[in-house]
Amino acid sequence: FVDGDSVGNSVSRIHDNTGGSSRSVEGQDSLDGNVHSGGRSKNGKHGGAKIRVVGYDVFTNKRYDDLFVSTSDVVVPVVTKSDLKLLSIDDNYCRLQLPDGTIREDIQLPNDAELATKIEELFNEGDDALDIWVTVLSAFGQEKIIGCNTTFAKEE
């Protein structure tokens, strides 16, 4: 329900999250995802109860609001977050190393100017004692760099 794609798993339940004002949506065999708000109505004279879910697109932060019959399946997006090692930057594309050693060169620097500048500055410092890691968010076939950090390089 994030961007209209029908990718993900059915909602097995929606329950109140006592840890805060948000509610939690749990999908079968997938990661749990938080939605901004939700609510349900009672059975009416002409039909079953309805469930209202409000969520935000993880890439654009656009708000989505939808209403479902309480007996229907609701699509839950599967969102993954990975930390990948930055090897180089070329024409705004990052050369990244996956944990299995595979190299990827198809993810651009983020549109967020502050984060892009931070990544470029860390890379341009050229400190061999530090490894630069970028956090990549993936969902619906899209990927976006959402953060970066450094660690001391391991000696080989």
C-alpha positions, 0 to 999 in steps of 0.5 A: 500500500505504499505506492500502489504496487501489489508486492509483499505479503498479506497482513495477518493482523493489525494491533495497537503498539503500546510503545507509542502512538503508531500501530504496527502491521505484521506481515507473514514471513516478512519484516514488520513495518510501522504505519502512522495510524490506523483505525476500525469501524464497527459492523454496519447495517449494510456490511462488515467492519472497515479498517483505515490505514495511513502510511508513508512512502519510504522513498518520498515520504508521501502520505498514503491513506486507504480503507479496507474491508476487515476480511480482505487481505492487505499488501504489506511492503517488504523493505530491506536495509543493507550496509554496503562498503563504498569503493569509489564514486564516479559521475554521481554513481557509487561503486559498492561492495556487497558482503559476498564480495560482489561489486555494484555500480548502479546506485546513485548518490542520494538527492539529499545534498547534505548526505551526498556532500558528507559521503563525498567528503569522507571519500575525498579525504582518502583515509586508508585507515577508514572504511566508508559504509553507506546504508541502502534502503530497498523496496518495490525494486527501488534503492536509495542511500539513506545514510553513511558511517565509517569503521576502522579498516581491517588489515588483510 
